[in-house]
């Protein structure tokens, strides 16, 4: 898809599954299971959506999926389904790992930074040898010292070996012309979303602030969120603004649709498919 001077591609790193109750927080199953049917272990299917931005000669990747550095127990718990994989998707576009110049991780949960690194010859190395990786400094520090409540979400092997190539941000930053990251607290304290603007057009990688289209509704907030009231405030600030701009919103985990255009109809936020 064209967005002004940019070319945007959503790339899939396959799917995984999480407990439906955890995904929808205070929303009762009687409501959410109409939108997301649960399996016999009460899990719902989720995508692992990454975004490739081609900006002239620069190739910028937002998120790197779940990767392949996990054992049989992990695969069973989260029911990881590959293919497709991020690297195969890049290959289909004619891109090798060394062709990626910038990697943006919204946060360091294992389903967002999996391909930051890979195992090669008995070592774990950065997957994208020429890339600069951008993360909020405070998110990195938290990932190395999580709490008892969220430590299952962080796996050091997924991000630590890329530390020498990592640029640590303290708040909002322009990582390339027209591509900004901004801190959107809620899911974690220092989650960053990516705003892509060219001319009058805007696309927004909203990350786990709104993991699927169903989560556009204000009270639909994951129980994983460390600061759910801040997620609510972030959504109430962001979604009307994005709808007013008719921005394209990219969801990290929607199994049916990677992106939708937000619009305003009679003062209400509505969606349109992206063509
Ligand atoms: Zn996630």
Boltz pocket constraint, residues with backbone or C-beta under 6 A from the ligand:
constraints:
  - pocket:
      binder: B
      contacts: [[A, 109], [A, 111], [A, 112], [A, 208], [A, 211], [A, 252], [A, 253]]
      max_distance: 6.0
